Amino acid sequence: MSLERRRHMIVLAALPLVAEYGAAVTTSQIARAAGIGEATIFRAFADKDELLDACVVEALRPDHALEQLAAIPLDQPLAARLTEAADILQAHTARIGTVLGALHASGRRRSRDRHAVPPSAGGTAEAPAADRGEASAGRVDEASPPDQADGTRLPDREASSRQTLEAVAELFEPERDSLRLPPERLATIFLHLMLSSARRPLGGPQISTDDLVDVFVHGALT
């Protein structure tokens, strides 16, 4: 097995544990979950911090969500397509929030902050977004470092957003001739609606995906 595949296998085994224990997870726990010896982890990663950085990268990566969006059948009604897309996007957002939230709650700072030069005496620095509990779907780039300690780039936000927009816009294509707006514009509005719902700006109970999609597709009037 190549080093890259070994690293990926370890990260996939570690992610659920990181979501549960945050930075308090031990490499022995991860090794048991991966079915390997603990020494194998340190042959793949320099230390636990590098492994946790890799877990953040994996949590933010949109590949799996994009594959699921592309697999939505286009022969079903538009509302059904969008409901399925909303569930996929919400699951992706939840995974990001769970992993980053667990790491923050366990006291782990972002890679950029752990390796940054401290502010000068008497100076003040704004707390990172993740430290302010803002690891929401719309703030992914601010809730994580742009570069990891080992030089690995995090998923590019603009590229990820563009790919997600294109995948959602494709869901509107079968109805293009009867749409009030172009698919790309409707996809943008739909994604904004999903992000606002995830943040729950007004508090109260969570609005169901079915209700959101129904109003989006059919409007507020009977």
N, C-alpha and C positions, 0 to 999 in steps of 0.2 A: 504494500500500500504506500502511495506517495505521501510525502509530508503534508501537502495541501489537503489531501483527502483525510488523512489522520486528524489534522487540525479541525476540519469541518465536522467530522464525526464526534470529536470531543465537544465541540461547541454545541452541537445539537443535543447531546446528552446533558450538557451543563445548563442550557437555557431554562428548563422547568425548575431546576434547583435554584438558579439565580432569581427567578421570579418568586420563589417561595422564601428563600433565606437572604437574598441580596448578597452583599459582600461578605456576609458571615458564612457563606457556603465554604466547605473545605474541599481541598483537592482529593481527599480520600473519598468523600461522598460522590464527587464527580467521576472518579475512577470506577467506583462500584456501579454507578449508573451506566457508564460506557462499557463496562465489562473488560476493563484493562487494568494493568498495574499502575499505581500512582506514579512510578518513575517514567512511564510513557508520556504522561502529561508534560513533564519537564523536559522531555526530549522534543516535544512539539512546541512548547511555549517557554519563554525565558523565566516567567514567574506567574503567579496567580493574577497579578494586575494585567498582564498582557492577555491572559485568557479572558478576563472580565471585559477588557476592551473589545476583544473579538466577539463576545456575546452581544455587546451593544451594537456593533456593526451588523451582526446577523439579525437582531431584533428590528433594526431600522430598514433592512433590505426589503424592497417591495416585490422582489421576484415572484414569491409564492402567490401574493395577492394578484399580481398581473396575470399569472398563469390561470388562476381561478376565474378572473374576469373574462379572459379570452375563451374559456371553456363554457361560458353561459350560452345555452342554445338560443339562437336568434329567431326560431320559429314559434316561440311561446309569446304570449301577450307582453306588451311593453311594461306594464305594471309588474308582472312577474319577473321580468328581466331586471328591472331596477330594484326590486325587493331583494333579489339574490345578490345584486351588486352591493347594496347597502349592507347586507349581512357580512359580506366579505370585507368591505372597508372598515366596518366597525370591529370585526375580529382582529384585523391588522392593527388598528389603533389601540385596541385593548391590550394586545401583546406588547406594544411599545410602552404604553403607560405602566403596565405591570412590571416589566423588567426595569425600566428607568426608575420607577417609583420605589421598587424594592431596594435598588442600589442606593438611592438617595436616603431612604429611611434607615438604612444600615450605616450611614455615615460616610459613604464613599463619594469622593469628589470626582469631577470629570477629569479626563486625561489632561486636557489643556490646563486646568487649574492645578493639578498635581505637579505639573512640570513647568509651570509659569514662574517668572521672576516676581517675588512679592512686591506689592506697591510700596512706594517710598514712604518714609516716616511722615506721619501726619496726613498722608493722603487717604482717600477713601475710594473704594471700588464697589461698583454695583454688584449685588449678589447675582450669580448665574441664574438663568431661567429655571434650570432644574432644581436649584437650591430654593427657589421661590415656589416650587410645586407647580410649575407651568409646563410639564411634559405632556402637553395636549397634542391632538392630531395636527393642528395648524401650526405648532411651534416646534416641530421635530428637530429642525436645524439648530434651534437655540437651546434645546434640552440636551444636546450632545456635542462633543467636540468635533471640529472639522477634520482634525487629524489625530490618529492614535499615536501612542508613544512609540510604537514600532514603525511608524511612517505609513501605516495603512490608511488609505482614504476612506472616509465614511461615504455611504451612498450619496451621490450628488442630488441636492434637493430639487434643483430646477429640472434635471433630467427625470427624476422620479415623478415629479408633478406632471411633466409633459407626457410621460408614458401612461400615467394613470388617467389623465384627461383624454388621451387618445383612446384608451381602452373603454372608457365609459361612453365616449362619443360614438364608438362603434355600435353600442347597444341601441342607439336611436336610428341607425341607418335604415332599417326596414321601413320605417315610417317617414322617411325624409320628405316625401312629397306632401305629406299632410301636417307637417310640423309648423308651428308658428314662428320658430326661430331655428337657425342652423344647428345641427347636432352638437358642434363644438361649443356653442353658446349655452345650449341646454345642459350639456355635461358640466360646464363651469358652474352654472347655477345649482345644479344637483349636488355637486361636490361641496359647495359652500353651505348648502342646507345640511348635508351630512356632518360637516365639521361643526356647525353651530349646534346641532343636536347633541354631538358628543360632549361639547363644553357645558351644556345645560345652563345657559346664561341666566335664566329666570328661576332656576331651582325647581323644586317640586318633583313630581313623578316623571320618570323617563317616558317620552313620547314613543309610541310603538312605531316600528319601521313601516308597518302596513298603513298606518294613518299618514305618516309623512309622504310616502309614495303616492297614496290615494289623492291627497290634496295637491301634490306636485303634478300629477298626471291629469286629474279631472278638475282642479280648481276648487274654490271655496263655495261656489254657487251651485245649487241643484239644477 
